[in-house]
């Protein structure tokens, strides 16, 4: 059970978004705490406690960002179901750059420009649905003895082996590019796959096998590759390559609010 912070992102002037993952193949994580300090060496204060182990991000509104004068550091604490003596801490992490220098201003402007472009010009409403890679195992299909699933296309976890299968959707704007056809050879012969390009802002951090849902049409895509674009070594957006799923895929049963309007 090893927690790791993936991103600490100040979204000026409102909040800091902290995203993490936990290596927990045994499902031993019982809850997650978020700790914050103004120094990498502490002392750290608990800002959120007892989060469900399936939660993967925290939005910290209780910080002052307008003055750009203080750096915040975070630690994720994974609490084991087998006792506090097995609790694990992540390494401390901050923004990854000094947020009061020119790089912060460049990143903020690039992020804002992309958001405005997507909302007003060429974007579509999408949902990012991250695949679960830790947390309680699916009671319907997971065999703890063999550490494998015994039901293909499980209706409870959609083949992920984790309870619920996917995290709650995050709704945002994205830009979908045309889908070129890519050919490959498989055991049954030639296979043609439509690969769609997708541009989104820099959060949430997307990984291969996550889902992308276009809300207007309910088209669903599985992320195959992620390319992160930076400005002055600061992440400003993510370029995804995703393959469109067939309508018979179990991922079409993953619940997503197609009428979501709070963008």
N, C-alpha and C positions, 0 to 999 in steps of 0.2 A: 504494500500500500504506500505509494509514493506520490504526493501532490506536487504539481508543477504549474507555476503561473505562466500563461501563454502571452498575456498582454495586459499592460496598465496604460490606459489611454485617457488623457484629459480632453473632454469635449467642452470647450470653452463656450459660454461662461458657466455652464450649468452643473456638470458632474464629472466624475472620474469613473470609467468603466474598467472593472477587473475581470479577466476571464482566465479560467484554469482548467486543467485536466488532472485526472488521478489514475495512476497505474494501479489497478485493483482487480486482478484476475480472479481472486477468491471471493470477492463481494464482501469484504470485511469492514468497509467504511460505513459507519453508522450515521455520521453527521459531519458537517463542514463549518468551520468558523473562519471569519475574515478579520485580520488584525492589521492595524495601521500605526505608522510612526513617522516623525519628521526626520529621523536618522536611521540609516541602515543597521545600526547597532542597537536600536531601541532607546528607551523602553517602548513596547508595543501595547496598544489598547485594542480590546475587542470591539469592533464596530458592528459585527453581525455574528450571531451565534445560533447553532443548531439548525443550519440549513440542511435540507434534504440532500442526501448524497448524489441525487441525479441532477442537482442544480450545478450549472457550470459558469455562471457569471454573477457579479454583484455590481449594482450601480450606486456609487457613493455620492449622495447629494450634500452631505454634511462636511464640505470642504470649501475653502475660499480660493477661487481660481482667478478672480478678476484682477488681483494685484500682481499675479505671477511672481510672488516673492518667496514661496515656500515649496519645497519638493516633498511629496508624500511617498512613503515606502509601504509595501504591503507584504504580508505573509499569509499563506493559506494553511490552516490546521485541519488535518483529517483525523477524526476521532474514531477509533476502532470499536466495533461492537463487542470485542473480547476484553475490553478494559482500557482505562486511561494510560496504563503503562506502555501501550502499543501505539499511542498517538504519534503522528508524524507531522513534521513541519516542512513547508516548502522553503526554498531559498528566498530571501527578500528581493523584491523587484520594484523598480520605479519606472518612470516614463521611457527610459532608454536613451534620453538626451536631456540636456539642461533646458528646461522649458522656458527660460527667459532669454534665450539667444535667438539668432536669426533663423535657425532651423525650425524652431517652434512656429515662428510667424509664417514661414514658407509652407509648412505642413498645414497650418490652420487655414491659410488662403486656398491651398490646393484642395483640401477637403471640402471647404465651403463651395468653391467653384464647381466641383463635381456634383455635390448635392443639388445645387441650383440647376445645373444642366440636366440632371436626371429627372428632377421634379417638373421642370417647365418645358423641356424640349424633347428628349429622345428616350426617356425612361419608361419602364412599366412597373406596376406594383407586383412585388414578389414576396415570397416567404422563404427564409432560410431555416431548414429543419435539420438540426445537427443529430447525427447518429450517436446513440449512447455507446460508450466504450468502457463504462464502469458503473457500479451500483448493483442493486439486487438482481439476481439472475431470474429468468423467466421460469415460473413454477410449472408452466404447461409443457415446455419442450426441452428444458435444459436438464441434462443428466449429470449430476455432480460427481458421479463415480468415473465416468469416461471423459468428463469435461467437454461434452459435445452436445449439439442439439439432436433430438430424436425425431423432430417433425420439421420437414422442409416447408417453407412458406408459412410459418407459424402465424395464425391470425392474432396472437397476443403480442408478439414482439417483432413480427415481420422479418424473422430470420436473423435478428441481431443477437439473440440469446439473453438480452437484458430486459427486465420488466418495462413494458411500454414501448420499447424499441427505439424511440426517438425523443429528444427533448422538445419542449414547447417551442412553437415557431417564433421566429423574430421577423417582423414585417418591415420592409424597406423598399426603396426604389432601386432598380437595376436596369442595365442596358443589355438587351439580347441581340447578338449578332446572327447573321445567316448561318445555316447549318450545313457545312460541306460534308459530303459523303466520304468516309474513309473505309478502305477495303483492307481485309486481312484474311489469312488462311487459317481455318480451324479444322478440327477432326472431321467435320461434316462438309467441308468444302469452303467456298468463298463466303466470307461474312462481311456485310456492309453495315456500317454504323454511322449515324448522323451525330456529329460532334458540334455542339453549340457553344459559342463564346459568350461570356457574361462578365460584365464589369459592375462591381459594387464598391461601396465605401470600405473603409479599413476595419470595420467591426460589424458583426462578430467575426472572429477568426474562423475561416472555413477550412475544412479538411477533406481529403478524398473520401468518398462514400456518403457524404452529407447530401441532403436533398434540396433541390430548388424547385419551388412551385410558382408558376405564373398564375396569378389570382384570376385574371380575366377569363382564361381558357381552361384552367386547372391542368395545363400541361405540366408534367413532372419530369425532372432531370436528376440524374445521379452525377455528382461531381467526380471527375476523373483526375484532374490536375489543377493545381493552384499556383499562380505566378503573382508574387507580390511586387507592386510598383512603389518605388521610393523617390522622394525628393530631398536632396541634401541628407541622404541616409536616414530619412524618416518615412515610415510607411504611410502612404496616403490613399491607396486603393488596392483592390484585389482583382486580378483577371482570372476567371475560372474557365475551364474547359469541361463541359458536361455532356453526357449522352442522354438522349430522350428515352424515357421508359415506355414500354407498351402499356396499353390500357388494362391489360390483364395482370400487370405486375402487382404484387402485394403492397408495394409502397403507395398505391393509390388509395388504400384504406387508412393511411396515416391521417389523423384528423387535422385539418387546416381550415381556418375561417376565411372562405373565399370572398366574403363581403366586408372584410376588415377595412375600416375607413380612417383610423387614427394614425395618419402618417405625418 
